[in-house]
Amino acid sequence: MRIAVVSDIHSNHIAFEAILKDIRTKEVDKIFFLGDYAFGGYGSNETVDLLMSLSKDNKKHLIISGNIDELITPIEEDAEWIYPVNKQIYKDLGNNRVNFIKSLPKSILVEEEGMKIKLCHNPSEIEMFISVDELRKERNQPNIKGLEEIAKLMDSDVCIFGHYHLFMDEEVKGKRFICPSSAGMPFNGDSRAQYIILGVSKGSITTTRQYVDYDRLKLVKGFEEKGYFEKYYNWATDIVTTILTAHNYIGAAHLRK
């Protein structure tokens, strides 16, 4: 069995569409989606529409939510700390898309080929990576001691998670930890759209990293046409710079100095 795992799209529907096109050429049986779909740019509507279409085949495609998707609750509660751009994105999403996001589970436990696999966005408050470089996160390393602590409490054989925008495939204490990097906003210095394909067979699992090129300048043009630079300059600049460089400039203007 071949399973594609896609995470952290962050409204980058152009990258998402490129990945889905690539998946169609890879003889994939299922797709797992690990959260963080909206609130990352002008393509939130398009991203959620694609997910809603794929969700109709819920036996083939599994979709969970991420921490960014949970912004819906504080937005609806009119929390003071919410950025104006996120309120605008929420308004643009409309009721059907918002209700779809709210309906997604935070995690799913599945069994494939004799293995229990947990799908989640962020497995633990324990950091999965040791932060060596806040900007160039490809230098960061798996937090083996932290993974050992998490492994002790795991009720699955494999934990597949997103959130970190980096690849991971580590076996610790007999447990497997897999992260597919990010579809729309990698942090590992490679700005191509990224996901993984799992090869699952008779209690064993392999991972293959996938890199997909796409038109990133088309994405920048979309930010311009939507008026995001005029309305939300700092936020839009951080997002676009991060996508183009695959280094994390979000909320980190000091790193440019």
C-alpha positions in Angstrom: 0.0 0.0 0.0 1.2 3.5 -0.8 0.0 6.4 1.2 0.7 10.1 0.6 1.0 12.3 3.7 0.5 16.1 3.2 0.7 18.7 6.0 0.9 22.4 6.6 -0.5 23.9 3.4 -1.1 27.3 5.0 -3.4 28.6 2.3 -0.8 28.0 -0.4 -3.3 26.4 -2.8 -0.8 26.7 -5.8 1.6 24.4 -4.0 -1.3 22.2 -2.9 -2.6 21.8 -6.4 0.9 20.9 -7.7 1.2 18.2 -5.0 -2.2 16.7 -5.8 -1.2 16.6 -9.5 2.0 14.9 -8.5 0.3 12.4 -6.3 -2.0 11.4 -9.2 1.2 10.2 -11.1 2.4 8.0 -8.2 -0.2 5.3 -7.9 -1.1 6.3 -4.3 -3.9 4.4 -2.5 -4.7 6.9 0.2 -3.9 10.5 1.3 -3.5 11.6 4.9 -3.8 15.3 5.6 -2.3 16.6 8.9 -3.7 20.1 9.4 -2.9 23.8 9.0 -4.9 24.6 5.9 -6.2 28.2 6.2 -5.1 31.6 7.6 -1.8 31.6 5.7 -2.6 33.8 2.7 -5.1 34.6 0.0 -5.6 31.0 -1.0 -7.5 29.8 2.1 -10.8 29.4 0.2 -9.3 27.4 -2.6 -7.4 25.2 -0.2 -10.4 24.4 1.8 -12.5 23.8 -1.3 -10.0 21.2 -2.5 -10.1 19.5 0.9 -13.9 19.5 1.0 -14.0 17.8 -2.4 -11.4 15.2 -1.3 -13.3 14.6 2.0 -16.2 13.0 0.1 -14.1 9.9 -0.2 -13.6 9.5 3.6 -12.5 5.9 3.3 -9.6 6.9 1.1 -8.6 10.2 2.4 -8.2 11.1 6.1 -8.2 14.8 7.2 -7.4 16.2 10.6 -7.1 19.8 11.9 -4.0 21.7 12.9 -3.3 24.4 15.5 -3.7 27.3 12.9 -7.1 26.0 12.0 -8.1 26.4 15.6 -7.9 30.2 15.2 -11.6 29.9 14.3 -12.6 29.8 17.9 -10.8 32.9 19.2 -11.9 34.8 16.0 -15.5 33.9 16.7 -15.0 35.0 20.3 -13.5 38.3 19.1 -10.2 37.8 21.0 -8.2 41.0 21.1 -4.9 39.3 20.0 -6.2 38.1 16.7 -4.6 39.8 13.7 -7.0 41.8 11.4 -6.0 39.7 8.4 -7.2 36.5 10.1 -10.6 38.1 10.8 -10.7 39.0 7.0 -9.8 35.4 6.0 -12.4 34.0 8.3 -15.0 36.3 6.8 -14.0 35.3 3.3 -14.1 31.6 4.1 -17.9 31.7 4.7 -20.0 29.4 6.9 -19.7 26.2 4.8 -15.9 26.3 4.8 -15.7 27.3 8.5 -18.1 24.5 9.5 -16.0 22.0 7.5 -12.8 23.0 9.3 -14.6 22.9 12.7 -15.8 19.4 12.0 -12.3 17.9 11.5 -10.9 15.7 14.3 -7.7 16.6 16.0 -6.3 13.1 15.6 -7.1 9.7 14.2 -5.9 6.3 15.1 -5.9 3.9 12.2 -4.6 0.4 11.5 -2.8 -0.4 8.3 -1.1 -3.7 7.4 -1.0 -4.8 11.1 0.4 -1.5 12.4 -1.4 1.1 14.6 -0.8 4.5 13.2 -1.7 7.8 14.9 -2.3 10.8 12.8 -2.0 14.1 14.6 -0.7 17.6 14.0 1.5 18.1 17.0 2.0 15.0 19.2 3.1 16.6 22.4 4.1 19.8 24.3 7.6 18.2 24.2 9.5 19.7 21.3 10.1 17.1 18.5 13.2 19.0 17.3 16.1 20.6 19.1 16.2 24.2 18.0 19.7 24.9 16.7 18.9 27.8 14.3 15.6 29.7 14.5 15.9 31.0 11.0 17.6 28.1 9.1 15.6 25.3 10.7 17.2 22.6 8.4 20.0 22.7 11.0 17.7 21.6 13.8 17.9 18.0 14.9 15.4 15.5 16.2 15.0 15.7 20.0 15.8 12.0 20.7 15.4 12.4 24.5 12.0 14.0 24.0 11.0 11.3 21.5 11.9 8.7 24.1 9.5 10.3 26.6 6.7 10.4 24.1 7.4 6.8 23.0 6.8 5.6 26.5 3.2 6.8 26.4 2.3 6.0 22.8 -0.7 3.8 22.1 0.4 3.3 18.5 3.3 1.8 16.7 3.8 4.9 14.5 3.1 8.6 15.0 2.7 10.7 11.9 2.6 14.4 12.6 3.0 17.8 11.0 3.5 21.3 12.6 7.3 21.5 12.3 7.6 22.1 8.6 10.6 19.7 8.5 11.1 16.1 7.5 11.6 13.4 10.2 11.8 9.6 10.2 13.1 8.3 13.5 12.7 5.0 15.3 13.0 5.5 19.1 12.2 2.8 21.7 10.5 0.7 19.1 8.2 3.5 18.0 8.3 5.4 14.7 8.1 9.1 14.3 7.4 10.5 10.8 6.9 14.1 9.7 6.3 15.0 6.0 7.6 18.6 6.1 5.3 21.2 4.7 3.3 21.4 1.5 3.0 25.2 1.4 5.7 26.6 3.6 8.8 24.4 4.3 11.3 25.6 6.8 14.2 23.5 5.5 15.8 25.8 3.0 14.1 24.1 -0.1 11.2 26.2 -1.3 9.6 23.4 -3.3 6.3 21.9 -2.1 7.0 18.9 0.0 5.2 15.7 1.2 6.0 12.1 1.7 4.9 8.7 0.4 4.6 5.8 2.8 5.2 2.3 1.6 3.2 0.1 4.0 3.4 -3.7 3.9 3.0 -6.5 6.4 4.1 -4.6 9.5 6.8 -2.5 7.9 6.8 1.1 6.6 9.1 3.1 4.4 9.2 6.8 3.7 10.1 8.6 0.5 10.5 12.4 0.5 8.8 14.1 -2.4 9.6 17.6 -3.8 7.4 19.4 -6.3 8.2 22.6 -8.1 5.5 25.2 -8.7 5.0 28.8 -9.7 5.9 30.7 -6.5 5.8 34.1 -8.3 2.1 33.4 -9.1 1.6 33.2 -5.4 3.2 36.6 -4.9 1.0 38.0 -7.6 -2.0 36.7 -5.8 -0.9 38.5 -2.6 -0.6 41.7 -4.6 -3.9 41.4 -6.4 -5.7 40.7 -3.1 -4.2 43.9 -1.6 -2.5 42.1 1.2 0.7 44.1 1.0 -1.2 47.4 1.2 -3.5 46.2 4.0 -1.3 43.9 6.0 2.3 44.7 4.9 4.4 43.1 7.8 2.3 40.0 7.9 2.2 39.5 4.1 5.9 40.2 3.8 6.8 37.6 6.5 4.6 35.0 4.8 5.9 35.6 1.3 9.6 35.8 2.4 9.2 32.5 4.3 7.6 30.8 1.3 10.2 32.0 -1.2 13.3 31.3 1.0 12.0 28.3 3.0 13.4 30.0 6.1 11.2 31.0 8.9 10.7 34.8 9.0 7.2 34.8 10.5 7.2 37.0 13.5 10.9 37.1 13.4 11.9 40.5 11.8 14.9 40.6 14.0 16.4 37.7 12.1 16.8 39.9 9.0 19.3 42.1 10.7 
